[in-house]
Amino acid sequence: MIKPEELYGIKHYDYGEEYFGSDKGMRFRVARQPLMSKDDEEGKAPVLKATVWYTPLSYDNTPESDKKDKEFEYSKEGYEEMIGWLNSCGGGDR
């Protein structure tokens, strides 16, 4: 089970950094989309994008067809919803 204190807080993603983790065979990536705040000037509201996959391969080496994405509001509430979604993806219990 992924707990909020095991991940970086929402402010971490303001800096355009991704977070990669794993839980019981599930790998995941969390990132702000768009990554950098300069892109916000184009009128795009940022979102948190979570991606999960179940192969031993890295994010870059896993085919897109083997990944599942979901976007969440870029807020504390969206961050908490994202953690719930990651946990619902089941890790080793998928």
Biopython code that builds the backbone (N, CA, C, O; Angstrom):
import numpy as np
from Bio.PDB.StructureBuilder import StructureBuilder

atoms = [
    (1, "MET", "N", (0.840, -1.186, 0.000)),
    (1, "MET", "CA", (0.000, 0.000, 0.000)),
    (1, "MET", "C", (0.882, 1.246, 0.000)),
    (1, "MET", "O", (1.840, 1.360, 0.765)),
    (2, "ILE", "N", (0.528, 2.166, -0.876)),
    (2, "ILE", "CA", (1.266, 3.421, -0.994)),
    (2, "ILE", "C", (0.638, 4.430, -0.038)),
    (2, "ILE", "O", (-0.574, 4.647, -0.055)),
    (3, "LYS", "N", (1.470, 5.037, 0.786)),
    (3, "LYS", "CA", (1.009, 6.034, 1.754)),
    (3, "LYS", "C", (1.496, 7.414, 1.321)),
    (3, "LYS", "O", (2.586, 7.535, 0.762)),
    (4, "PRO", "N", (0.701, 8.456, 1.573)),
    (4, "PRO", "CA", (1.094, 9.804, 1.144)),
    (4, "PRO", "C", (2.489, 10.211, 1.612)),
    (4, "PRO", "O", (3.215, 10.881, 0.878)),
    (5, "GLU", "N", (2.864, 9.819, 2.810)),
    (5, "GLU", "CA", (4.176, 10.222, 3.329)),
    (5, "GLU", "C", (5.339, 9.518, 2.628)),
    (5, "GLU", "O", (6.493, 9.902, 2.813)),
    (6, "GLU", "N", (5.047, 8.495, 1.830)),
    (6, "GLU", "CA", (6.099, 7.805, 1.078)),
    (6, "GLU", "C", (6.425, 8.508, -0.232)),
    (6, "GLU", "O", (7.465, 8.244, -0.836)),
    (7, "LEU", "N", (5.544, 9.401, -0.676)),
    (7, "LEU", "CA", (5.747, 10.142, -1.914)),
    (7, "LEU", "C", (6.121, 11.578, -1.589)),
    (7, "LEU", "O", (5.944, 12.039, -0.462)),
    (8, "TYR", "N", (6.637, 12.274, -2.582)),
    (8, "TYR", "CA", (6.864, 13.706, -2.404)),
    (8, "TYR", "C", (5.515, 14.405, -2.357)),
    (8, "TYR", "O", (4.561, 13.951, -2.989)),
    (9, "GLY", "N", (5.423, 15.488, -1.625)),
    (9, "GLY", "CA", (4.196, 16.270, -1.572)),
    (9, "GLY", "C", (3.921, 16.967, -2.896)),
    (9, "GLY", "O", (4.787, 17.003, -3.770)),
    (10, "ILE", "N", (2.751, 17.508, -3.047)),
    (10, "ILE", "CA", (2.327, 18.128, -4.309)),
    (10, "ILE", "C", (3.267, 19.242, -4.760)),
    (10, "ILE", "O", (3.467, 19.414, -5.963)),
    (11, "LYS", "N", (3.840, 19.992, -3.848)),
    (11, "LYS", "CA", (4.736, 21.098, -4.216)),
    (11, "LYS", "C", (5.979, 20.623, -4.966)),
    (11, "LYS", "O", (6.564, 21.385, -5.736)),
    (12, "HIS", "N", (6.384, 19.387, -4.750)),
    (12, "HIS", "CA", (7.542, 18.831, -5.468)),
    (12, "HIS", "C", (7.353, 18.944, -6.973)),
    (12, "HIS", "O", (8.310, 19.199, -7.705)),
    (13, "TYR", "N", (6.134, 18.759, -7.432)),
    (13, "TYR", "CA", (5.865, 18.715, -8.861)),
    (13, "TYR", "C", (5.849, 20.098, -9.504)),
    (13, "TYR", "O", (5.817, 20.208, -10.729)),
    (14, "ASP", "N", (5.869, 21.155, -8.690)),
    (14, "ASP", "CA", (5.979, 22.513, -9.221)),
    (14, "ASP", "C", (7.302, 22.723, -9.950)),
    (14, "ASP", "O", (7.414, 23.628, -10.777)),
    (15, "TYR", "N", (8.289, 21.908, -9.658)),
    (15, "TYR", "CA", (9.633, 22.076, -10.200)),
    (15, "TYR", "C", (9.890, 21.230, -11.438)),
    (15, "TYR", "O", (11.024, 21.167, -11.912)),
    (16, "GLY", "N", (8.869, 20.583, -11.966)),
    (16, "GLY", "CA", (9.023, 19.817, -13.197)),
    (16, "GLY", "C", (9.731, 18.491, -13.023)),
    (16, "GLY", "O", (10.274, 17.946, -13.984)),
    (17, "GLU", "N", (9.733, 17.965, -11.814)),
    (17, "GLU", "CA", (10.373, 16.681, -11.548)),
    (17, "GLU", "C", (9.346, 15.561, -11.488)),
    (17, "GLU", "O", (8.256, 15.738, -10.945)),
    (18, "GLU", "N", (9.693, 14.423, -12.040)),
    (18, "GLU", "CA", (8.832, 13.248, -11.960)),
    (18, "GLU", "C", (9.179, 12.459, -10.706)),
    (18, "GLU", "O", (10.242, 12.643, -10.113)),
    (19, "TYR", "N", (8.277, 11.590, -10.318)),
    (19, "TYR", "CA", (8.536, 10.669, -9.210)),
    (19, "TYR", "C", (8.261, 9.266, -9.722)),
    (19, "TYR", "O", (7.205, 9.005, -10.298)),
    (20, "PHE", "N", (9.204, 8.372, -9.513)),
    (20, "PHE", "CA", (9.050, 6.972, -9.882)),
    (20, "PHE", "C", (9.062, 6.131, -8.621)),
    (20, "PHE", "O", (9.836, 6.394, -7.701)),
    (21, "GLY", "N", (8.205, 5.117, -8.576)),
    (21, "GLY", "CA", (8.154, 4.233, -7.428)),
    (21, "GLY", "C", (7.624, 2.868, -7.826)),
    (21, "GLY", "O", (7.309, 2.619, -8.990)),
    (22, "SER", "N", (7.534, 1.998, -6.847)),
    (22, "SER", "CA", (6.987, 0.664, -7.087)),
    (22, "SER", "C", (6.315, 0.163, -5.818)),
    (22, "SER", "O", (6.602, 0.620, -4.712)),
    (23, "ASP", "N", (5.414, -0.789, -6.013)),
    (23, "ASP", "CA", (4.712, -1.386, -4.893)),
    (23, "ASP", "C", (4.246, -2.774, -5.317)),
    (23, "ASP", "O", (3.368, -2.897, -6.171)),
    (24, "LYS", "N", (4.818, -3.811, -4.735)),
    (24, "LYS", "CA", (4.387, -5.195, -4.961)),
    (24, "LYS", "C", (4.264, -5.556, -6.432)),
    (24, "LYS", "O", (3.248, -6.118, -6.842)),
    (25, "GLY", "N", (5.258, -5.250, -7.222)),
    (25, "GLY", "CA", (5.252, -5.616, -8.633)),
    (25, "GLY", "C", (4.683, -4.561, -9.562)),
    (25, "GLY", "O", (4.834, -4.662, -10.779)),
    (26, "MET", "N", (4.036, -3.558, -9.009)),
    (26, "MET", "CA", (3.514, -2.458, -9.816)),
    (26, "MET", "C", (4.546, -1.335, -9.800)),
    (26, "MET", "O", (5.056, -0.954, -8.746)),
    (27, "ARG", "N", (4.837, -0.827, -10.959)),
    (27, "ARG", "CA", (5.703, 0.352, -11.053)),
    (27, "ARG", "C", (4.818, 1.535, -11.385)),
    (27, "ARG", "O", (3.769, 1.381, -12.011)),
    (28, "PHE", "N", (5.249, 2.729, -10.960)),
    (28, "PHE", "CA", (4.447, 3.904, -11.254)),
    (28, "PHE", "C", (5.306, 5.146, -11.410)),
    (28, "PHE", "O", (6.432, 5.230, -10.920)),
    (29, "ARG", "N", (4.725, 6.100, -12.113)),
    (29, "ARG", "CA", (5.348, 7.405, -12.351)),
    (29, "ARG", "C", (4.286, 8.453, -12.071)),
    (29, "ARG", "O", (3.135, 8.299, -12.480)),
    (30, "VAL", "N", (4.664, 9.513, -11.378)),
    (30, "VAL", "CA", (3.770, 10.643, -11.116)),
    (30, "VAL", "C", (4.486, 11.890, -11.619)),
    (30, "VAL", "O", (5.657, 12.117, -11.314)),
    (31, "ALA", "N", (3.763, 12.694, -12.394)),
    (31, "ALA", "CA", (4.367, 13.916, -12.925)),
    (31, "ALA", "C", (3.297, 14.967, -13.139)),
    (31, "ALA", "O", (2.117, 14.661, -13.314)),
    (32, "ARG", "N", (3.732, 16.189, -13.121)),
    (32, "ARG", "CA", (2.870, 17.314, -13.469)),
    (32, "ARG", "C", (2.846, 17.405, -14.993)),
    (32, "ARG", "O", (3.876, 17.248, -15.648)),
    (33, "GLN", "N", (1.683, 17.655, -15.538)),
    (33, "GLN", "CA", (1.567, 17.882, -16.977)),
    (33, "GLN", "C", (0.884, 19.212, -17.181)),
    (33, "GLN", "O", (-0.218, 19.375, -16.657)),
    (34, "PRO", "N", (1.427, 20.172, -17.887)),
    (34, "PRO", "CA", (2.771, 20.147, -18.440)),
    (34, "PRO", "C", (3.821, 20.184, -17.328)),
    (34, "PRO", "O", (3.565, 20.676, -16.229)),
    (35, "LEU", "N", (5.008, 19.654, -17.639)),
    (35, "LEU", "CA", (6.045, 19.537, -16.615)),
    (35, "LEU", "C", (6.494, 20.885, -16.065)),
    (35, "LEU", "O", (6.629, 21.040, -14.851)),
    (36, "MET", "N", (6.720, 21.833, -16.914)),
    (36, "MET", "CA", (7.282, 23.102, -16.476)),
    (36, "MET", "C", (6.222, 24.189, -16.415)),
    (36, "MET", "O", (5.304, 24.214, -17.234)),
    (37, "SER", "N", (6.349, 25.086, -15.446)),
    (37, "SER", "CA", (5.343, 26.135, -15.255)),
    (37, "SER", "C", (5.292, 27.106, -16.430)),
    (37, "SER", "O", (4.256, 27.736, -16.643)),
    (38, "LYS", "N", (6.372, 27.253, -17.201)),
    (38, "LYS", "CA", (6.342, 28.180, -18.334)),
    (38, "LYS", "C", (5.273, 27.779, -19.342)),
    (38, "LYS", "O", (4.746, 28.633, -20.056)),
    (39, "ASP", "N", (4.951, 26.501, -19.410)),
    (39, "ASP", "CA", (3.914, 26.035, -20.325)),
    (39, "ASP", "C", (2.534, 26.505, -19.897)),
    (39, "ASP", "O", (1.624, 26.571, -20.723)),
    (40, "ASP", "N", (2.364, 26.831, -18.620)),
    (40, "ASP", "CA", (1.072, 27.296, -18.122)),
    (40, "ASP", "C", (0.657, 28.602, -18.783)),
    (40, "ASP", "O", (-0.534, 28.903, -18.869)),
    (41, "GLU", "N", (1.622, 29.373, -19.247)),
    (41, "GLU", "CA", (1.318, 30.643, -19.883)),
    (41, "GLU", "C", (0.518, 30.445, -21.160)),
    (41, "GLU", "O", (-0.115, 31.387, -21.638)),
    (42, "GLU", "N", (0.532, 29.251, -21.720)),
    (42, "GLU", "CA", (-0.217, 28.963, -22.938)),
    (42, "GLU", "C", (-1.677, 28.645, -22.620)),
    (42, "GLU", "O", (-2.425, 28.254, -23.516)),
    (43, "GLY", "N", (-2.092, 28.804, -21.374)),
    (43, "GLY", "CA", (-3.469, 28.603, -20.990)),
    (43, "GLY", "C", (-3.815, 27.184, -20.597)),
    (43, "GLY", "O", (-4.992, 26.867, -20.420)),
    (44, "LYS", "N", (-2.834, 26.329, -20.455)),
    (44, "LYS", "CA", (-3.088, 24.943, -20.056)),
    (44, "LYS", "C", (-3.074, 24.853, -18.537)),
    (44, "LYS", "O", (-2.096, 25.241, -17.898)),
    (45, "ALA", "N", (-4.140, 24.349, -17.967)),
    (45, "ALA", "CA", (-4.154, 24.137, -16.519)),
    (45, "ALA", "C", (-3.349, 22.883, -16.221)),
    (45, "ALA", "O", (-3.571, 21.854, -16.861)),
    (46, "PRO", "N", (-2.426, 22.934, -15.275)),
    (46, "PRO", "CA", (-1.641, 21.738, -14.972)),
    (46, "PRO", "C", (-2.495, 20.657, -14.337)),
    (46, "PRO", "O", (-3.485, 20.948, -13.666)),
    (47, "VAL", "N", (-2.107, 19.412, -14.550)),
    (47, "VAL", "CA", (-2.747, 18.253, -13.928)),
    (47, "VAL", "C", (-1.645, 17.353, -13.393)),
    (47, "VAL", "O", (-0.492, 17.451, -13.810)),
    (48, "LEU", "N", (-2.008, 16.480, -12.472)),
    (48, "LEU", "CA", (-1.111, 15.401, -12.047)),
    (48, "LEU", "C", (-1.437, 14.207, -12.920)),
    (48, "LEU", "O", (-2.599, 13.819, -13.039)),
    (49, "LYS", "N", (-0.427, 13.625, -13.526)),
    (49, "LYS", "CA", (-0.624, 12.447, -14.368)),
    (49, "LYS", "C", (0.101, 11.279, -13.721)),
    (49, "LYS", "O", (1.309, 11.332, -13.488)),
    (50, "ALA", "N", (-0.651, 10.225, -13.434)),
    (50, "ALA", "CA", (-0.072, 9.007, -12.869)),
    (50, "ALA", "C", (-0.098, 7.924, -13.933)),
    (50, "ALA", "O", (-1.068, 7.793, -14.680)),
    (51, "THR", "N", (0.966, 7.156, -13.993)),
    (51, "THR", "CA", (1.084, 6.048, -14.937)),
    (51, "THR", "C", (1.503, 4.811, -14.168)),
    (51, "THR", "O", (2.404, 4.876, -13.332)),
    (52, "VAL", "N", (0.862, 3.687, -14.440)),
    (52, "VAL", "CA", (1.254, 2.417, -13.823)),
    (52, "VAL", "C", (1.579, 1.405, -14.916)),
    (52, "VAL", "O", (1.039, 1.467, -16.021)),
    (53, "TRP", "N", (2.471, 0.471, -14.587)),
    (53, "TRP", "CA", (2.802, -0.652, -15.461)),
    (53, "TRP", "C", (3.326, -1.780, -14.597)),
    (53, "TRP", "O", (3.719, -1.567, -13.450)),
    (54, "TYR", "N", (3.332, -2.989, -15.157)),
    (54, "TYR", "CA", (3.636, -4.181, -14.355)),
    (54, "TYR", "C", (4.793, -5.008, -14.899)),
    (54, "TYR", "O", (4.939, -6.174, -14.531)),
    (55, "THR", "N", (5.601, -4.440, -15.748)),
    (55, "THR", "CA", (6.732, -5.179, -16.285)),
    (55, "THR", "C", (7.977, -4.828, -15.486)),
    (55, "THR", "O", (7.988, -3.825, -14.773)),
    (56, "PRO", "N", (9.016, -5.631, -15.591)),
    (56, "PRO", "CA", (10.258, -5.273, -14.902)),
    (56, "PRO", "C", (11.035, -4.164, -15.622)),
    (56, "PRO", "O", (12.077, -3.717, -15.142)),
    (57, "LEU", "N", (10.525, -3.731, -16.763)),
    (57, "LEU", "CA", (11.214, -2.708, -17.546)),
    (57, "LEU", "C", (10.993, -1.310, -16.968)),
    (57, "LEU", "O", (10.042, -1.070, -16.223)),
    (58, "SER", "N", (11.879, -0.411, -17.324)),
    (58, "SER", "CA", (11.736, 0.981, -16.905)),
    (58, "SER", "C", (10.583, 1.641, -17.658)),
    (58, "SER", "O", (10.048, 1.083, -18.616)),
    (59, "TYR", "N", (10.218, 2.817, -17.215)),
    (59, "TYR", "CA", (9.151, 3.590, -17.856)),
    (59, "TYR", "C", (9.457, 3.780, -19.340)),
    (59, "TYR", "O", (8.606, 3.525, -20.192)),
    (60, "ASP", "N", (10.669, 4.225, -19.644)),
    (60, "ASP", "CA", (11.038, 4.507, -21.032)),
    (60, "ASP", "C", (11.083, 3.262, -21.901)),
    (60, "ASP", "O", (10.878, 3.354, -23.111)),
    (61, "ASN", "N", (11.345, 2.102, -21.316)),
    (61, "ASN", "CA", (11.463, 0.873, -22.099)),
    (61, "ASN", "C", (10.198, 0.026, -22.130)),
    (61, "ASN", "O", (10.166, -1.021, -22.776)),
    (62, "THR", "N", (9.162, 0.471, -21.437)),
    (62, "THR", "CA", (7.893, -0.249, -21.436)),
    (62, "THR", "C", (7.023, 0.290, -22.572)),
    (62, "THR", "O", (6.855, 1.504, -22.691)),
    (63, "PRO", "N", (6.474, -0.582, -23.398)),
    (63, "PRO", "CA", (5.595, -0.101, -24.477)),
    (63, "PRO", "C", (4.390, 0.652, -23.919)),
    (63, "PRO", "O", (3.866, 0.307, -22.860)),
    (64, "GLU", "N", (3.960, 1.677, -24.638)),
    (64, "GLU", "CA", (2.818, 2.479, -24.204)),
    (64, "GLU", "C", (1.582, 1.610, -23.987)),
    (64, "GLU", "O", (0.765, 1.902, -23.114)),
    (65, "SER", "N", (1.441, 0.552, -24.769)),
    (65, "SER", "CA", (0.270, -0.323, -24.646)),
    (65, "SER", "C", (0.240, -1.077, -23.319)),
    (65, "SER", "O", (-0.806, -1.597, -22.931)),
    (66, "ASP", "N", (1.375, -1.143, -22.617)),
    (66, "ASP", "CA", (1.458, -1.825, -21.322)),
    (66, "ASP", "C", (1.322, -0.863, -20.141)),
    (66, "ASP", "O", (1.443, -1.274, -18.987)),
    (67, "LYS", "N", (1.071, 0.417, -20.430)),
    (67, "LYS", "CA", (0.939, 1.432, -19.382)),
    (67, "LYS", "C", (-0.509, 1.885, -19.276)),
    (67, "LYS", "O", (-1.251, 1.887, -20.257)),
    (68, "LYS", "N", (-0.894, 2.270, -18.062)),
    (68, "LYS", "CA", (-2.232, 2.825, -17.835)),
    (68, "LYS", "C", (-2.043, 4.189, -17.184)),
    (68, "LYS", "O", (-1.354, 4.308, -16.171)),
    (69, "ASP", "N", (-2.658, 5.222, -17.768)),
    (69, "ASP", "CA", (-2.541, 6.599, -17.295)),
    (69, "ASP", "C", (-3.861, 7.100, -16.746)),
    (69, "ASP", "O", (-4.939, 6.666, -17.153)),
    (70, "LYS", "N", (-3.745, 8.021, -15.817)),
    (70, "LYS", "CA", (-4.933, 8.740, -15.344)),
    (70, "LYS", "C", (-4.484, 10.124, -14.882)),
    (70, "LYS", "O", (-3.441, 10.268, -14.244)),
    (71, "GLU", "N", (-5.274, 11.129, -15.208)),
    (71, "GLU", "CA", (-4.978, 12.503, -14.812)),
    (71, "GLU", "C", (-5.869, 12.930, -13.657)),
    (71, "GLU", "O", (-7.020, 12.511, -13.539)),
    (72, "PHE", "N", (-5.299, 13.778, -12.810)),
    (72, "PHE", "CA", (-5.992, 14.270, -11.620)),
    (72, "PHE", "C", (-5.804, 15.771, -11.519)),
    (72, "PHE", "O", (-4.830, 16.326, -12.027)),
    (73, "GLU", "N", (-6.744, 16.414, -10.862)),
    (73, "GLU", "CA", (-6.634, 17.848, -10.612)),
    (73, "GLU", "C", (-5.330, 18.131, -9.884)),
    (73, "GLU", "O", (-4.915, 17.380, -9.001)),
    (74, "TYR", "N", (-4.686, 19.239, -10.275)),
    (74, "TYR", "CA", (-3.422, 19.618, -9.639)),
    (74, "TYR", "C", (-3.735, 20.387, -8.353)),
    (74, "TYR", "O", (-3.684, 21.616, -8.307)),
    (75, "SER", "N", (-4.060, 19.616, -7.312)),
    (75, "SER", "CA", (-4.431, 20.189, -6.015)),
    (75, "SER", "C", (-4.169, 19.130, -4.946)),
    (75, "SER", "O", (-3.852, 17.981, -5.255)),
    (76, "LYS", "N", (-4.308, 19.535, -3.691)),
    (76, "LYS", "CA", (-4.150, 18.575, -2.597)),
    (76, "LYS", "C", (-5.182, 17.454, -2.714)),
    (76, "LYS", "O", (-4.867, 16.287, -2.485)),
    (77, "GLU", "N", (-6.399, 17.811, -3.067)),
    (77, "GLU", "CA", (-7.457, 16.809, -3.214)),
    (77, "GLU", "C", (-7.152, 15.855, -4.366)),
    (77, "GLU", "O", (-7.325, 14.643, -4.242)),
    (78, "GLY", "N", (-6.694, 16.418, -5.494)),
    (78, "GLY", "CA", (-6.321, 15.582, -6.638)),
    (78, "GLY", "C", (-5.168, 14.660, -6.305)),
    (78, "GLY", "O", (-5.133, 13.512, -6.748)),
    (79, "TYR", "N", (-4.219, 15.163, -5.519)),
    (79, "TYR", "CA", (-3.068, 14.365, -5.081)),
    (79, "TYR", "C", (-3.535, 13.172, -4.236)),
    (79, "TYR", "O", (-3.064, 12.050, -4.423)),
    (80, "GLU", "N", (-4.458, 13.423, -3.314)),
    (80, "GLU", "CA", (-4.987, 12.338, -2.472)),
    (80, "GLU", "C", (-5.785, 11.329, -3.305)),
    (80, "GLU", "O", (-5.704, 10.123, -3.070)),
    (81, "GLU", "N", (-6.548, 11.824, -4.270)),
    (81, "GLU", "CA", (-7.300, 10.937, -5.168)),
    (81, "GLU", "C", (-6.337, 10.071, -5.992)),
    (81, "GLU", "O", (-6.592, 8.887, -6.212)),
    (82, "MET", "N", (-5.229, 10.672, -6.443)),
    (82, "MET", "CA", (-4.232, 9.942, -7.215)),
    (82, "MET", "C", (-3.639, 8.797, -6.399)),
    (82, "MET", "O", (-3.456, 7.698, -6.924)),
    (83, "ILE", "N", (-3.341, 9.034, -5.139)),
    (83, "ILE", "CA", (-2.786, 7.976, -4.288)),
    (83, "ILE", "C", (-3.801, 6.843, -4.137)),
    (83, "ILE", "O", (-3.434, 5.669, -4.180)),
    (84, "GLY", "N", (-5.067, 7.193, -3.963)),
    (84, "GLY", "CA", (-6.103, 6.176, -3.893)),
    (84, "GLY", "C", (-6.178, 5.357, -5.171)),
    (84, "GLY", "O", (-6.339, 4.137, -5.124)),
    (85, "TRP", "N", (-6.061, 6.027, -6.313)),
    (85, "TRP", "CA", (-6.092, 5.314, -7.594)),
    (85, "TRP", "C", (-4.902, 4.370, -7.723)),
    (85, "TRP", "O", (-5.058, 3.222, -8.138)),
    (86, "LEU", "N", (-3.706, 4.857, -7.363)),
    (86, "LEU", "CA", (-2.524, 3.983, -7.419)),
    (86, "LEU", "C", (-2.756, 2.736, -6.572)),
    (86, "LEU", "O", (-2.453, 1.624, -7.004)),
    (87, "ASN", "N", (-3.286, 2.919, -5.381)),
    (87, "ASN", "CA", (-3.552, 1.773, -4.513)),
    (87, "ASN", "C", (-4.616, 0.851, -5.106)),
    (87, "ASN", "O", (-4.553, -0.364, -4.917)),
    (88, "SER", "N", (-5.579, 1.407, -5.811)),
    (88, "SER", "CA", (-6.617, 0.576, -6.429)),
    (88, "SER", "C", (-6.083, -0.235, -7.601)),
    (88, "SER", "O", (-6.696, -1.220, -8.013)),
    (89, "CYS", "N", (-4.942, 0.180, -8.133)),
    (89, "CYS", "CA", (-4.341, -0.560, -9.252)),
    (89, "CYS", "C", (-3.756, -1.880, -8.755)),
    (89, "CYS", "O", (-3.460, -2.767, -9.556)),
    (90, "GLY", "N", (-3.590, -2.014, -7.462)),
    (90, "GLY", "CA", (-3.371, -3.297, -6.825)),
    (90, "GLY", "C", (-1.989, -3.839, -6.655)),
    (90, "GLY", "O", (-1.838, -4.893, -6.037)),
    (91, "GLY", "N", (-0.966, -3.195, -7.158)),
    (91, "GLY", "CA", (0.362, -3.776, -6.979)),
    (91, "GLY", "C", (0.370, -5.228, -7.375)),
    (91, "GLY", "O", (0.012, -5.558, -8.506)),
    (92, "GLY", "N", (0.761, -6.089, -6.494)),
    (92, "GLY", "CA", (0.821, -7.509, -6.783)),
    (92, "GLY", "C", (-0.534, -8.172, -6.890)),
    (92, "GLY", "O", (-0.618, -9.334, -7.288)),
    (93, "ASP", "N", (-1.606, -7.460, -6.544)),
    (93, "ASP", "CA", (-2.953, -8.043, -6.552)),
    (93, "ASP", "C", (-3.757, -7.664, -7.779)),
    (93, "ASP", "O", (-4.976, -7.835, -7.781)),
    (94, "ARG", "N", (-3.122, -7.157, -8.817)),
    (94, "ARG", "CA", (-3.876, -6.670, -9.980)),
    (94, "ARG", "C", (-4.664, -7.746, -10.558)),
    (94, "ARG", "O", (-5.367, -7.534, -11.545)),
]
sb = StructureBuilder()
sb.init_structure("model")
sb.init_model(0)
sb.init_chain("A")
sb.init_seg("    ")
for serial, (resi, resn, name, xyz) in enumerate(atoms, 1):
    if name == "N":
        sb.init_residue(resn, " ", resi, " ")
    sb.init_atom(name, np.array(xyz, "f"), 0.0, 1.0, " ", f" {name:<3s}", serial, name[0])
structure = sb.get_structure()
